[in-house]
Amino acid sequence: MIKTPYLLFLGDAPDQLAAKVAQGIKDWRPDNAVAQFRMEGCGADVGLSDMTLAEAQAAGAKTLVIGVANRGGIISAAWKEILIEALNMGYDLASGLHNLLTDEADLVAAAEANGRELHDVRIASVDYPIASGKKRSGKRVLAVGTDCSVGKMYTALALDKAMQAKGMKSTFRATGQTGILITGDGVPLDAVVADFMAGSVEYLTPPNDDDHWDVIEGQGSLFHVSYSGVTLALIHGGQPDALILCHEPTREHMRGLPDYTPPTMQQVADLALPLARVGNPECQVVGIAVNTQHMSEDEALAYLAAAEAEMGLPAVDPYRFGAERLADALAAL
């Protein structure tokens, strides 16, 4: 088990989106987040107090969590100095990067010398099966997005919270490093060998009560040329009964792809639904989740009203205004 509470390491994150791991932990498990640690030039701020390693340790922090999801997931030499200092001071380290802590000889040596633990949540701990495509009992809903980092995890967490508040049976199923750090369980999907990705999602969402919903955290986008494969594995392995379209309307280009324009929500629905019906012919698109964090409240409400009129589906910002209407749409299925 990863010891809590955490000091969230933002490092030299270039922008707010790069610190989405730390932001997710702060927003959904605030009791586990003592403070943030930012290096010079950091372009992110998750709204916690800035503390040194010593200050955060005095405040109770036990694990330094790398809260940055940078492109490629690389541990830089500048980071390394701080991580080794933390180990020498008695911190454990936790990370969801592709660059594993346990692959770095100097970090391993420092951890062993100080009796500390290195936690790589992106290591798959299960021998996942190849997907069978067999229909499973229970119900499943998947968040699919127009782009990466548009709020698919936040939508799933907010939806699960709203469903439980209504007395519905539901379980949030984490498929990425942030969700795993928030809930303590899940599948690190983008670290699973390609042939077994869909099977790992089947494993994550086993047969259940007929009225139980697995709320599956989405990843990537079918329209993102870098990460479309992980999205398709979720669609086919999850065999969702329902899809929620997720969108961030202020993007000028796809995340990390300046030459690619984000698709419309209708384009996502038109592509995702036929693919979902390969594994579940009854799948439906039931709602829209819009990330309005860069809009004023009036702008957000106007955009949601327009999206609802255009698509004929309930449109909400589930984190800002609540996910109750999405829960109602699922209850009606």
Buried (B, 14 or more C-beta within 10 A) or exposed (E): EBBBBBBBBBBBBBEBBBBBBBBBBBBBBEEBBBBBBBBEEBBBBBEBEEBEBEBBBEEEBBBBBBBBBBEEBEBEEEBBEBBBBBBBBEBBBBBBBBBBBBEBEEBBEBBEEBEBBBBBBBEBEEEBEEBEBEEBEBBBBBBBBBBBBBBBBBBBBBBBBBBBEEEBBBBBBBBBBBBBBBBEEBBBBBBBEEEBBBBBBBBBBEEBEEEBBBBBBBBBBBBBEBBBBBBBBBBBBBBBBBBBBBBBBEBEEBBBBEEBEBBBBEEBBEBBBEBBBEBBEEBBBBBBBBBBBEBEEEEBBEBBEEBBEEBEBBBBBBBBBBBBBBBBBBEEE
